[in-house]
C-alpha cells in the first residue's frame, strides 16, 4: 500500500482551510488511515475546525486498542464534534465553525469509509465510482428529482452542506464498507477538486499516471488550471 496527498490553497483564497492526513502504517489499532477535511467559517474558524478535527481524531484513534475499526472512527468523531462545539461556544473567533470529514481505513481487501459533508471518496477501477454521498442541499435536490448532475455542477447553492463536524450537537456520519479489487486506486478529495475537474477527466489522469505522487500533483494542477476557486486537497492510494 502506498499513498500520497497534497493540500493547496488554490488561486482565489487567502487561507487554506483544508487539512489532510495519510499514513500507510498503523495508527493505533487501525492498519492505516487517510483523511481529508474541508473547514468552513469566518476568520480562522474554518482553518481551526479542519486542523483540530483531523489532529484530535488521529490522537483519539491512537489511544484506542480494543474495538472494531468502524466503532473506533465513530466514537472518535463524536468526541471531536463535542469538543469543537465547546471551542465554538468559548471563543468568538470560532463562531460558525465546522468541517467536512472523509476518512478511510483499508484492511486487506476491505475498505471502511466514514464521511460527513461533501468531501468525497472515489474508487477508480474500470471506471470512477463515487462511494460517499454528499450531505448538501444540491444532493438532496438531485435525489428528489428536482435537479440533474450537470445542473448541479454550477448551482448557486452548490457549496451549502447539510452536515458538518462541529455544527450541531448530534453528528450523523455515513459509513460504507467496500470490497476492493486488484489494481483499483482510491481518491479522497475536497470539493475544490471536484467542482473544478469532472469525473471523466479525474479518471483520465488516474489512468495515465502510474504512481501516486504524479497523479495527485496533476489533479491539483488541473483544478488550478480551471480556476482554482477553492482550496484543493487530494490523497491517492494504490496497492
C-alpha positions as CSV (number, residue, x, y, z in Angstrom):
1,X,0.0,0.0,0.0
2,X,1.3,3.4,-0.9
3,X,-0.3,6.8,-0.7
4,X,0.4,10.5,-1.3
5,X,-1.5,13.6,-0.5
6,X,-1.4,17.4,-1.2
7,X,-3.4,20.3,0.1
8,X,-3.2,23.5,-2.0
9,X,-4.6,27.0,-1.3
10,X,-5.9,27.4,-4.9
11,X,-5.9,30.6,-6.8
12,X,-8.7,32.7,-5.2
13,X,-8.4,32.1,-1.4
14,X,-6.1,33.8,1.0
15,X,-6.2,31.0,3.5
16,X,-6.1,27.2,3.2
17,X,-9.0,25.8,5.3
18,X,-8.4,22.2,4.1
19,X,-6.4,19.7,6.1
20,X,-5.2,16.2,5.3
21,X,-3.7,13.2,7.0
22,X,-2.4,10.0,5.4
23,X,-0.5,7.0,6.8
24,X,0.2,3.6,5.3
25,X,1.5,2.5,8.7
26,X,-0.7,1.5,11.7
27,X,-2.4,4.3,13.6
28,X,-3.4,2.8,17.0
29,X,-5.3,-0.4,16.2
30,X,-6.1,0.8,12.6
31,X,-3.8,-0.7,9.9
32,X,-3.6,2.7,8.1
33,X,-5.6,5.9,7.9
34,X,-6.5,8.5,5.3
35,X,-8.4,11.8,6.0
36,X,-9.5,14.9,4.1
37,X,-11.3,17.7,5.9
38,X,-12.6,21.0,4.4
39,X,-13.3,23.7,7.1
40,X,-15.9,26.4,7.0
41,X,-16.5,29.6,9.0
42,X,-15.2,33.1,9.3
43,X,-11.7,34.4,10.1
44,X,-9.6,31.4,11.4
45,X,-12.7,29.3,12.2
46,X,-12.6,27.0,9.1
47,X,-8.9,26.6,9.3
48,X,-9.1,25.7,13.0
49,X,-12.1,23.4,12.6
50,X,-10.4,21.2,9.9
51,X,-6.9,21.1,11.6
52,X,-8.3,20.5,15.1
53,X,-10.7,17.8,13.8
54,X,-8.0,15.8,12.0
55,X,-5.3,16.1,14.6
56,X,-7.7,15.3,17.5
57,X,-9.3,12.4,15.6
58,X,-5.8,10.9,15.0
59,X,-4.9,11.4,18.6
60,X,-8.1,9.6,19.8
61,X,-7.6,6.8,17.4
62,X,-4.1,6.2,18.6
63,X,-5.5,5.8,22.2
64,X,-7.9,3.0,21.2
65,X,-6.8,-0.6,21.3
66,X,-9.8,-2.9,21.5
67,X,-12.7,-2.2,19.2
68,X,-13.9,-2.6,15.6
69,X,-12.5,-0.1,13.2
70,X,-15.9,1.4,12.4
71,X,-16.6,1.9,16.2
72,X,-13.2,3.5,16.7
73,X,-13.9,6.0,14.0
74,X,-17.5,6.7,15.1
75,X,-16.5,7.2,18.8
76,X,-13.6,9.4,17.8
77,X,-15.6,11.7,15.6
78,X,-18.3,12.1,18.2
79,X,-15.7,13.3,20.7
80,X,-14.2,15.6,18.2
81,X,-17.7,17.1,17.4
82,X,-18.4,17.7,21.1
83,X,-15.0,19.4,21.6
84,X,-15.5,21.6,18.6
85,X,-18.9,22.7,19.8
86,X,-17.3,23.7,23.1
87,X,-14.5,25.6,21.3
88,X,-17.1,27.5,19.3
89,X,-19.1,28.4,22.4
90,X,-16.0,29.6,24.3
91,X,-14.3,31.7,21.6
92,X,-16.0,34.4,19.5
93,X,-13.4,33.9,16.7
94,X,-14.7,30.3,16.2
95,X,-18.4,31.1,15.9
96,X,-20.0,29.3,13.0
97,X,-17.1,26.9,12.5
98,X,-17.5,23.4,11.0
99,X,-15.7,21.0,8.7
100,X,-16.4,18.2,6.3
101,X,-14.6,15.0,7.1
102,X,-14.0,11.9,5.0
103,X,-11.8,9.1,6.4
104,X,-10.8,5.6,5.1
105,X,-9.2,2.6,6.6
106,X,-8.1,-0.4,4.4
107,X,-8.0,-3.8,6.0
108,X,-6.8,-6.3,3.4
109,X,-9.3,-6.2,0.6
110,X,-12.0,-4.4,2.7
111,X,-12.1,-0.6,3.0
112,X,-14.2,1.2,5.7
113,X,-15.2,4.7,4.8
114,X,-16.8,7.4,7.0
115,X,-18.0,10.8,5.7
116,X,-19.7,13.9,6.9
117,X,-20.3,16.8,4.4
118,X,-19.3,16.9,0.8
119,X,-15.7,15.9,0.7
120,X,-15.6,12.6,-1.3
121,X,-14.0,9.2,-1.7
122,X,-13.8,7.5,-5.1
123,X,-12.6,4.1,-6.2
124,X,-11.1,4.1,-9.7
125,X,-11.0,0.7,-11.4
126,X,-12.6,0.3,-14.9
127,X,-14.4,3.5,-14.1
128,X,-14.5,6.1,-11.4
129,X,-17.1,5.3,-8.8
130,X,-18.1,7.8,-6.0
131,X,-18.5,5.8,-2.8
132,X,-19.6,8.6,-0.5
133,X,-22.8,10.6,-0.8
134,X,-22.6,14.4,-0.4
135,X,-24.5,15.9,2.5
136,X,-25.6,19.0,0.7
137,X,-28.7,20.9,-0.4
138,X,-27.9,20.2,-4.1
139,X,-27.5,16.5,-3.5
140,X,-30.9,16.5,-1.8
141,X,-32.4,18.3,-4.8
142,X,-30.9,15.7,-7.1
143,X,-32.3,12.8,-5.1
144,X,-35.7,14.4,-5.1
145,X,-35.6,14.7,-8.9
146,X,-35.5,18.4,-9.0
147,X,-32.0,18.7,-10.4
148,X,-29.7,16.7,-12.6
149,X,-26.0,16.2,-12.1
150,X,-25.0,18.6,-14.9
151,X,-27.2,21.4,-13.5
152,X,-25.8,20.7,-10.0
153,X,-22.2,21.5,-11.0
154,X,-22.8,25.3,-11.2
155,X,-25.9,25.6,-9.0
156,X,-25.8,28.8,-6.7
157,X,-26.2,26.7,-3.5
158,X,-23.6,24.2,-4.6
159,X,-21.5,24.7,-1.5
160,X,-24.3,24.6,1.1
161,X,-23.8,21.5,3.2
162,X,-26.3,19.9,5.5
163,X,-23.9,18.1,7.8
164,X,-20.6,19.2,9.3
165,X,-18.4,18.3,12.3
166,X,-18.8,21.0,14.9
167,X,-22.1,22.4,13.5
168,X,-24.6,20.6,15.7
169,X,-24.9,18.5,18.9
170,X,-25.6,15.2,17.3
171,X,-23.4,14.2,14.5
172,X,-24.5,11.5,12.0
173,X,-21.7,10.2,9.8
174,X,-22.3,7.8,6.9
175,X,-20.3,4.6,6.8
176,X,-19.5,2.4,3.8
177,X,-17.9,-1.0,3.5
178,X,-16.2,-1.5,0.2
179,X,-14.7,-4.7,-1.2
180,X,-11.6,-3.7,-3.2
181,X,-10.4,-5.3,-6.4
182,X,-6.9,-5.7,-7.6
183,X,-5.3,-2.6,-9.2
184,X,-8.0,-0.2,-8.1
185,X,-6.9,3.2,-6.9
186,X,-8.6,5.3,-4.2
187,X,-9.1,9.0,-4.2
188,X,-10.1,11.2,-1.2
189,X,-10.6,14.8,-2.0
190,X,-12.3,18.1,-1.1
191,X,-14.8,19.9,-3.4
192,X,-12.1,22.2,-4.5
193,X,-11.1,19.4,-6.8
194,X,-14.5,18.0,-7.9
195,X,-16.0,21.4,-8.5
196,X,-13.2,22.2,-11.0
197,X,-12.5,18.8,-12.6
198,X,-15.2,16.5,-13.8
199,X,-15.2,12.7,-13.2
200,X,-14.1,11.8,-16.7
201,X,-11.0,14.0,-16.5
202,X,-10.2,12.8,-13.0
203,X,-10.3,9.2,-14.3
204,X,-8.2,10.1,-17.3
205,X,-5.5,11.5,-15.1
206,X,-5.6,8.5,-12.8
207,X,-5.2,6.1,-15.7
208,X,-2.4,7.9,-17.5
209,X,-0.2,8.4,-14.4
210,X,1.4,5.2,-12.9
211,X,2.4,6.5,-9.4
212,X,0.5,8.2,-6.7
213,X,2.6,11.4,-6.4
214,X,2.3,12.5,-10.1
215,X,-1.4,11.6,-10.0
216,X,-2.0,13.9,-7.1
217,X,0.1,16.8,-8.5
218,X,-1.7,16.5,-11.8
219,X,-5.1,16.6,-10.2
220,X,-4.2,19.7,-8.2
221,X,-2.6,21.3,-11.2
222,X,-5.7,20.7,-13.3
223,X,-8.1,22.2,-10.7
224,X,-5.9,25.3,-10.6
225,X,-5.8,25.4,-14.4
226,X,-9.6,25.6,-14.5
227,X,-9.6,28.5,-12.0
228,X,-8.7,27.1,-8.6
229,X,-11.7,28.8,-7.0
230,X,-11.3,27.0,-3.7
231,X,-8.7,25.1,-1.6
232,X,-7.8,21.8,-3.3
233,X,-7.0,18.6,-1.4
234,X,-6.4,15.1,-2.7
235,X,-5.0,11.8,-1.4
236,X,-4.5,8.9,-3.7
237,X,-3.9,5.3,-2.5
238,X,-2.8,2.3,-4.6
239,X,-1.5,-1.2,-3.9
